[in-house]
Amino acid sequence: MTALAHDAPVEVPDVPDVPPAEATLDEALWQAWRTLELPEGFHAEIVEEFIEVSPTGSSSHGLVVNRLRDALYEYLKGGEYAARNDLNVIHGLKPWVPDVFVAPRETDECLSEDGLGIVASAVKLVVEVVSPGHENQQRDRVRKRRAYAEAGIPVYVLVDAYDRHGTVTVLTSPSPDEGEYAASVSVPYGTEVQIPEGPAKGFPITEEITGPPRG
């Protein structure tokens, strides 16, 4: 997912209806996020203590996301869970937009109270496909890894074409208090790795999804 945390031409508005002396940083960011008006093709997230504005990814990024989402959707077909994207996942006052995630098929049952997204506690798996650039890589490899672990999301999959010749990392056993996943398996592009638990248990991530190793 491509981030323009520092360069996006989007002005964050003043926080409405919250006196500065009474607002916490999380509350201020949440109010600012809710009032953002973004150009078509952009979305905004709160990752740790920053509002990050991201455009639609490149064609290669989109191909990987779509192949993975479609394959997951077929794998889960007929069950209680489905693969989703382009929806907010909300944990407290932090909204995220994962590239792909797995949540109950009947999304109405797991919407946040304000209807702005799906609560993180209902999400069983998230996937991020890394985009080029140091800030993008740090967000997905470090900041979102911490955020998803703090939310207790059971499985985090990182598809990273920019780690050596390409790697797929499957992180499990989140520790919310520590903001870390206790278990991690990484394989190079071209080597199959399976989701080890949850509704998508046994789902294989293969070269058909990631593409071949980068030269």
PATORLO-113202 format. One record per residue (C-alpha): residue in one letter; z, x, y. Coordinates in steps of 0.05 Angstrom, whole numbers, always signed. Each point is the difference from the previous one (the first is absolute). Layout:
> a;Z;X;Y
...
END
This chain:
> m;+0;+0;+0
> t;-21;+30;+66
> a;+53;+2;+55
> l;-9;+8;+74
> a;+73;+5;+18
> h;-13;+45;+59
> d;-73;-11;+18
> a;-11;-75;-7
> p;-21;-33;+66
> v;+51;-55;-7
> e;+54;-11;+51
> v;+68;-21;-28
> p;+26;-57;+43
> d;+70;-6;+28
> v;+50;-31;-47
> p;+8;-74;+20
> d;+65;-39;+1
> v;+44;+58;-24
> p;+44;+33;+53
> p;-6;+76;-8
> a;+75;+9;-5
> e;+3;-48;-59
> a;-63;+18;-38
> t;+3;+50;-57
> l;-60;+45;-10
> d;-21;-39;-62
> e;+4;-65;+38
> a;-40;+28;+58
> l;-54;+26;-46
> w;-3;-66;-37
> q;-8;-40;+64
> a;-53;+48;+25
> w;-37;-4;-67
> r;+0;-76;+2
> t;-32;-2;+69
> l;-54;+52;-12
> e;-71;-25;+11
> l;-46;+47;-39
> p;-76;+4;-2
> e;-34;-28;-62
> g;+3;+50;-57
> f;+68;+29;+19
> h;+70;-14;-26
> a;+69;+25;+18
> e;+60;+20;-42
> i;+70;+25;+15
> v;+11;+63;-42
> e;+70;+26;+10
> e;+9;+3;+76
> f;-73;-5;+21
> i;-52;-54;+11
> e;-63;+26;-33
> v;-68;-31;+15
> s;-55;+9;-51
> p;-73;-17;-3
> t;-39;-22;-61
> g;-8;+60;-45
> s;-64;+39;-14
> s;-51;-25;-52
> s;+26;+49;-53
> h;+72;-23;+13
> g;-21;-73;-4
> l;-38;+10;-65
> v;+61;+29;-34
> v;+45;-55;+27
> n;-48;-55;-22
> r;-12;+30;-69
> l;+74;+5;-12
> r;+16;-69;+27
> d;-55;-33;-41
> a;+20;+36;-64
> l;+73;-18;+10
> y;-17;-72;+15
> e;-39;-5;-66
> y;+56;+35;-38
> l;+52;-49;+27
> k;-45;-61;-7
> g;+35;-60;-31
> g;+70;+27;+14
> e;+52;-14;+53
> y;-20;+60;+43
> a;-63;+19;+37
> a;-28;+59;+40
> r;-3;-11;+75
> n;-18;+37;+64
> d;-8;-14;+74
> l;+69;-33;+3
> n;+65;+23;+32
> v;+56;+22;-46
> i;+66;-8;+38
> h;+66;+34;-12
> g;+52;-19;+52
> l;-33;+15;+66
> k;-53;+46;-29
> p;-70;-28;-15
> w;-49;+41;-42
> v;-72;-12;-22
> p;-10;+36;-66
> d;-71;+13;-23
> v;+15;-39;-64
> f;+64;-33;-26
> v;+22;-44;-58
> a;+41;-62;+15
> p;+9;-71;-28
> r;-65;-38;-4
> e;+33;-59;+35
> t;+11;+36;+66
> d;+31;-61;+35
> e;+63;+12;-41
> c;+11;+70;+28
> l;-19;-5;+73
> s;+47;+25;+53
> e;+38;-53;+39
> d;-48;+6;+59
> g;-61;-2;-45
> l;-26;+67;+26
> g;-4;+32;-69
> i;+26;+8;-70
> v;+71;+26;-9
> a;+4;+69;-29
> s;+50;-22;-53
> a;-56;-40;-34
> v;-48;+59;-2
> k;-3;+37;-67
> l;-51;+54;+16
> v;-32;+30;+62
> v;-61;+45;+5
> e;-21;+44;+58
> v;-68;+36;+1
> v;+8;+61;+45
> s;-48;+10;+58
> p;-19;+68;+30
> g;+43;+31;+54
> h;+69;+32;+0
> e;+35;-61;+31
> n;-31;-48;-50
> q;+20;+44;-58
> q;+71;+9;+25
> r;+8;-75;+9
> d;-20;-18;-70
> r;+29;+61;-36
> v;+66;+3;+38
> r;+17;-57;+47
> k;-26;-59;-40
> r;+27;+31;-64
> r;+69;-2;+32
> a;-10;-69;+29
> y;-23;-31;-66
> a;+57;+33;-38
> e;+51;-26;+51
> a;-29;-70;-11
> g;+9;+8;-75
> i;-73;-12;-17
> p;-2;+20;-74
> v;-67;+36;-3
> y;-37;+39;+54
> v;-70;+27;-17
> l;-31;+52;+45
> v;-75;+13;-8
> d;-11;+65;+38
> a;-69;+31;+3
> y;+27;+53;+47
> d;+52;+30;-47
> r;-37;+58;-32
> h;-61;-31;-35
> g;+31;-69;+1
> t;+63;-26;-33
> v;+31;-67;-20
> t;+76;-2;+4
> v;+41;-56;-30
> l;+71;-3;+28
> t;+54;-43;-33
> s;+76;-9;-2
> p;+13;-10;+75
> s;+67;+18;+30
> p;+7;-43;+63
> d;+61;+37;+25
> e;-35;+68;-5
> g;-70;-24;+19
> e;-30;+35;-59
> y;-33;-13;-67
> a;+35;+34;-58
> a;-61;+3;-46
> s;-70;+25;+17
> v;-62;+13;-41
> s;-62;+32;+31
> v;-68;+10;-33
> p;-65;+29;+27
> y;-60;-45;+13
> g;-37;-10;-65
> t;+64;-6;-41
> e;+25;-70;-17
> v;+70;-21;+20
> q;+31;-67;-17
> i;+50;-43;+39
> p;+64;+8;-41
> e;+37;-64;+17
> g;-2;-68;+33
> p;-54;-54;-2
> a;-55;+53;+1
> k;+31;+41;-56
> g;-55;+36;-39
> f;-52;-7;+55
> p;-43;+63;-1
> i;-22;+36;+63
> t;-62;+39;-20
> e;-58;+37;+30
> e;-37;-67;+3
> i;+49;-19;+55
> t;+13;+66;+36
> g;-68;+31;-7
> p;-10;+71;-26
> p;+42;+61;+21
> r;-18;+27;+69
> g;-38;+65;-1
END
